[in-house]
Amino acid sequence: MTDWLEHSVLVEVETPIDLVWSLWSDLEQMPRWMKWIESVHILEENPELSRWKLTSGAFEFSWLSRIIKVIPNQIIQWESVDGLPNKGAIRFYDQHDKSIVKLTVAYGIPGILGQVMDNLFLGRIVESTIQADLERFRQYALAVQAR
């Protein structure tokens, strides 16, 4: 039995939605701001699929992900189709001269392990890491805009 743990974080980015969207929708660039993501490769034969590799210390996970919903400047939603069970969405909110970016990630881990680990530390570690990822994205977007 797999339990799903879910985390949502958001950040305000002082750049227009078009720039935020173009940076985030280039999935292969995500390792620039996502600490645990080592690589993302879009499959040439099917651009809706991408191969992801996550590393953290001694842990390494990979999975194949499918984009299941895209609304330009609003949402990218995905789910894994093999490997590490995960799903989520990145949402974009246009605030005229700035943007709100909200990331929701859910991942599956074995039931009892998930309850023990989430209560102790896993939930806080994952949430603080993805919040820091969004802060790095904010800095990256500001640097790109300044060019």
Short mmCIF file of the C-alpha atoms (twelve columns), coordinates in Angstrom:
data_MODEL
# 
_entry.id   MODEL 
# 
loop_
_atom_site.group_PDB 
_atom_site.id 
_atom_site.type_symbol 
_atom_site.label_atom_id 
_atom_site.label_alt_id 
_atom_site.label_comp_id 
_atom_site.label_asym_id 
_atom_site.label_seq_id 
_atom_site.Cartn_x 
_atom_site.Cartn_y 
_atom_site.Cartn_z 
_atom_site.pdbx_PDB_model_num 
ATOM 1   C CA . MET A 1   0.000  0.000  0.000   1 
ATOM 2   C CA . THR A 2   1.366  3.395  -1.016  1 
ATOM 3   C CA . ASP A 3   0.572  6.607  0.840   1 
ATOM 4   C CA . TRP A 4   0.740  9.924  -0.970  1 
ATOM 5   C CA . LEU A 5   2.412  12.881 0.697   1 
ATOM 6   C CA . GLU A 6   1.672  16.293 -0.812  1 
ATOM 7   C CA . HIS A 7   3.364  19.666 -0.441  1 
ATOM 8   C CA . SER A 8   2.515  23.075 -1.900  1 
ATOM 9   C CA . VAL A 9   4.736  26.132 -1.887  1 
ATOM 10  C CA . LEU A 10  4.616  29.448 -3.707  1 
ATOM 11  C CA . VAL A 11  6.783  32.395 -4.528  1 
ATOM 12  C CA . GLU A 12  6.198  35.858 -5.928  1 
ATOM 13  C CA . VAL A 13  8.456  36.666 -8.878  1 
ATOM 14  C CA . GLU A 14  8.896  40.272 -9.941  1 
ATOM 15  C CA . THR A 15  8.797  39.437 -13.645 1 
ATOM 16  C CA . PRO A 16  5.968  39.240 -16.206 1 
ATOM 17  C CA . ILE A 17  4.087  35.970 -16.607 1 
ATOM 18  C CA . ASP A 18  5.416  35.404 -20.154 1 
ATOM 19  C CA . LEU A 19  9.005  35.223 -18.885 1 
ATOM 20  C CA . VAL A 20  8.132  33.052 -15.893 1 
ATOM 21  C CA . TRP A 21  6.196  30.682 -18.167 1 
ATOM 22  C CA . SER A 22  8.933  30.428 -20.792 1 
ATOM 23  C CA . LEU A 23  11.602 29.636 -18.190 1 
ATOM 24  C CA . TRP A 24  9.574  27.060 -16.293 1 
ATOM 25  C CA . SER A 25  8.116  25.321 -19.338 1 
ATOM 26  C CA . ASP A 26  11.658 24.507 -20.540 1 
ATOM 27  C CA . LEU A 27  11.777 21.389 -18.362 1 
ATOM 28  C CA . GLU A 28  15.360 20.479 -19.194 1 
ATOM 29  C CA . GLN A 29  16.517 23.687 -17.449 1 
ATOM 30  C CA . MET A 30  15.009 22.725 -14.077 1 
ATOM 31  C CA . PRO A 31  18.284 21.439 -12.575 1 
ATOM 32  C CA . ARG A 32  19.411 25.104 -12.635 1 
ATOM 33  C CA . TRP A 33  17.084 25.894 -9.730  1 
ATOM 34  C CA . MET A 34  15.861 22.553 -8.342  1 
ATOM 35  C CA . LYS A 35  18.438 21.228 -5.866  1 
ATOM 36  C CA . TRP A 36  17.543 17.536 -5.997  1 
ATOM 37  C CA . ILE A 37  16.868 17.313 -9.736  1 
ATOM 38  C CA . GLU A 38  20.049 16.154 -11.425 1 
ATOM 39  C CA . SER A 39  18.645 15.917 -14.957 1 
ATOM 40  C CA . VAL A 40  15.523 16.129 -17.105 1 
ATOM 41  C CA . HIS A 41  15.472 14.824 -20.670 1 
ATOM 42  C CA . ILE A 42  12.519 15.252 -23.008 1 
ATOM 43  C CA . LEU A 43  11.971 12.142 -25.138 1 
ATOM 44  C CA . GLU A 44  12.395 12.976 -28.814 1 
ATOM 45  C CA . GLU A 45  9.868  10.351 -29.915 1 
ATOM 46  C CA . ASN A 46  7.198  11.748 -27.546 1 
ATOM 47  C CA . PRO A 47  7.685  15.308 -26.202 1 
ATOM 48  C CA . GLU A 48  4.921  14.773 -23.606 1 
ATOM 49  C CA . LEU A 49  7.269  12.329 -21.850 1 
ATOM 50  C CA . SER A 50  10.427 13.187 -19.953 1 
ATOM 51  C CA . ARG A 51  12.992 11.141 -18.008 1 
ATOM 52  C CA . TRP A 52  13.852 12.627 -14.596 1 
ATOM 53  C CA . LYS A 53  16.716 11.855 -12.221 1 
ATOM 54  C CA . LEU A 54  16.678 12.954 -8.580  1 
ATOM 55  C CA . THR A 55  19.659 12.674 -6.261  1 
ATOM 56  C CA . SER A 56  19.991 13.576 -2.602  1 
ATOM 57  C CA . GLY A 57  22.967 12.304 -0.685  1 
ATOM 58  C CA . ALA A 58  23.113 8.531  -1.107  1 
ATOM 59  C CA . PHE A 59  19.621 8.363  -2.621  1 
ATOM 60  C CA . GLU A 60  18.991 8.305  -6.353  1 
ATOM 61  C CA . PHE A 61  15.615 7.949  -8.044  1 
ATOM 62  C CA . SER A 62  14.478 8.152  -11.636 1 
ATOM 63  C CA . TRP A 63  11.118 8.144  -13.328 1 
ATOM 64  C CA . LEU A 64  9.346  8.738  -16.592 1 
ATOM 65  C CA . SER A 65  6.868  11.589 -16.389 1 
ATOM 66  C CA . ARG A 66  3.936  12.495 -18.635 1 
ATOM 67  C CA . ILE A 67  2.583  16.004 -19.050 1 
ATOM 68  C CA . ILE A 68  -1.173 15.576 -18.648 1 
ATOM 69  C CA . LYS A 69  -2.349 19.189 -18.820 1 
ATOM 70  C CA . VAL A 70  -0.911 22.411 -20.188 1 
ATOM 71  C CA . ILE A 71  -2.635 25.772 -20.280 1 
ATOM 72  C CA . PRO A 72  -0.068 28.384 -21.379 1 
ATOM 73  C CA . ASN A 73  0.726  30.956 -18.677 1 
ATOM 74  C CA . GLN A 74  -1.505 29.073 -16.209 1 
ATOM 75  C CA . ILE A 75  -0.632 25.433 -15.465 1 
ATOM 76  C CA . ILE A 76  1.610  22.476 -16.231 1 
ATOM 77  C CA . GLN A 77  0.374  19.250 -14.652 1 
ATOM 78  C CA . TRP A 78  2.212  15.922 -14.666 1 
ATOM 79  C CA . GLU A 79  2.241  12.372 -13.350 1 
ATOM 80  C CA . SER A 80  4.884  9.680  -13.355 1 
ATOM 81  C CA . VAL A 81  4.269  6.646  -15.528 1 
ATOM 82  C CA . ASP A 82  7.124  4.533  -14.128 1 
ATOM 83  C CA . GLY A 83  9.779  4.721  -11.454 1 
ATOM 84  C CA . LEU A 84  9.289  6.990  -8.428  1 
ATOM 85  C CA . PRO A 85  5.521  7.550  -8.041  1 
ATOM 86  C CA . ASN A 86  4.810  11.278 -8.181  1 
ATOM 87  C CA . LYS A 87  2.396  13.831 -9.586  1 
ATOM 88  C CA . GLY A 88  1.774  17.502 -9.305  1 
ATOM 89  C CA . ALA A 89  1.254  20.842 -10.929 1 
ATOM 90  C CA . ILE A 90  2.953  24.160 -11.323 1 
ATOM 91  C CA . ARG A 91  0.484  27.047 -11.459 1 
ATOM 92  C CA . PHE A 92  1.122  30.575 -12.630 1 
ATOM 93  C CA . TYR A 93  -0.867 33.639 -11.593 1 
ATOM 94  C CA . ASP A 94  -0.499 36.859 -13.570 1 
ATOM 95  C CA . GLN A 95  -0.192 39.884 -11.292 1 
ATOM 96  C CA . HIS A 96  0.568  42.284 -14.211 1 
ATOM 97  C CA . ASP A 97  4.195  43.297 -13.534 1 
ATOM 98  C CA . LYS A 98  4.866  40.273 -11.335 1 
ATOM 99  C CA . SER A 99  3.821  36.616 -11.157 1 
ATOM 100 C CA . ILE A 100 2.898  34.114 -8.492  1 
ATOM 101 C CA . VAL A 101 4.317  30.610 -8.993  1 
ATOM 102 C CA . LYS A 102 2.756  27.778 -6.973  1 
ATOM 103 C CA . LEU A 103 4.252  24.296 -7.017  1 
ATOM 104 C CA . THR A 104 2.310  21.308 -5.710  1 
ATOM 105 C CA . VAL A 105 4.146  17.978 -5.554  1 
ATOM 106 C CA . ALA A 106 2.787  14.641 -4.367  1 
ATOM 107 C CA . TYR A 107 4.856  11.479 -4.095  1 
ATOM 108 C CA . GLY A 108 4.118  7.938  -3.064  1 
ATOM 109 C CA . ILE A 109 6.006  5.986  -0.454  1 
ATOM 110 C CA . PRO A 110 5.130  2.718  1.322   1 
ATOM 111 C CA . GLY A 111 2.368  3.272  3.896   1 
ATOM 112 C CA . ILE A 112 4.004  2.690  7.276   1 
ATOM 113 C CA . LEU A 113 7.303  4.179  6.154   1 
ATOM 114 C CA . GLY A 114 5.503  7.303  4.971   1 
ATOM 115 C CA . GLN A 115 3.701  7.815  8.279   1 
ATOM 116 C CA . VAL A 116 6.851  7.439  10.343  1 
ATOM 117 C CA . MET A 117 9.106  9.482  8.083   1 
ATOM 118 C CA . ASP A 118 6.622  12.306 7.486   1 
ATOM 119 C CA . ASN A 119 5.954  12.748 11.183  1 
ATOM 120 C CA . LEU A 120 9.648  12.871 11.951  1 
ATOM 121 C CA . PHE A 121 11.314 14.839 9.190   1 
ATOM 122 C CA . LEU A 122 10.571 13.954 5.572   1 
ATOM 123 C CA . GLY A 123 7.686  16.394 5.101   1 
ATOM 124 C CA . ARG A 124 9.602  19.360 6.523   1 
ATOM 125 C CA . ILE A 125 12.724 18.528 4.510   1 
ATOM 126 C CA . VAL A 126 10.840 18.192 1.223   1 
ATOM 127 C CA . GLU A 127 8.793  21.341 1.790   1 
ATOM 128 C CA . SER A 128 11.784 23.474 2.774   1 
ATOM 129 C CA . THR A 129 13.753 22.138 -0.202  1 
ATOM 130 C CA . ILE A 130 11.052 22.923 -2.770  1 
ATOM 131 C CA . GLN A 131 10.490 26.348 -1.181  1 
ATOM 132 C CA . ALA A 132 14.229 27.016 -1.585  1 
ATOM 133 C CA . ASP A 133 13.947 25.741 -5.187  1 
ATOM 134 C CA . LEU A 134 11.260 28.331 -5.898  1 
ATOM 135 C CA . GLU A 135 13.405 31.049 -4.331  1 
ATOM 136 C CA . ARG A 136 16.288 29.986 -6.611  1 
ATOM 137 C CA . PHE A 137 13.872 30.102 -9.556  1 
ATOM 138 C CA . ARG A 138 12.880 33.634 -8.544  1 
ATOM 139 C CA . GLN A 139 16.550 34.714 -8.545  1 
ATOM 140 C CA . TYR A 140 17.143 32.956 -11.875 1 
ATOM 141 C CA . ALA A 141 14.135 34.692 -13.481 1 
ATOM 142 C CA . LEU A 142 15.264 38.093 -12.175 1 
ATOM 143 C CA . ALA A 143 18.766 37.509 -13.564 1 
ATOM 144 C CA . VAL A 144 17.364 36.515 -16.976 1 
ATOM 145 C CA . GLN A 145 15.106 39.574 -17.005 1 
ATOM 146 C CA . ALA A 146 18.071 41.863 -16.177 1 
ATOM 147 C CA . ARG A 147 20.028 40.680 -19.247 1 
# 
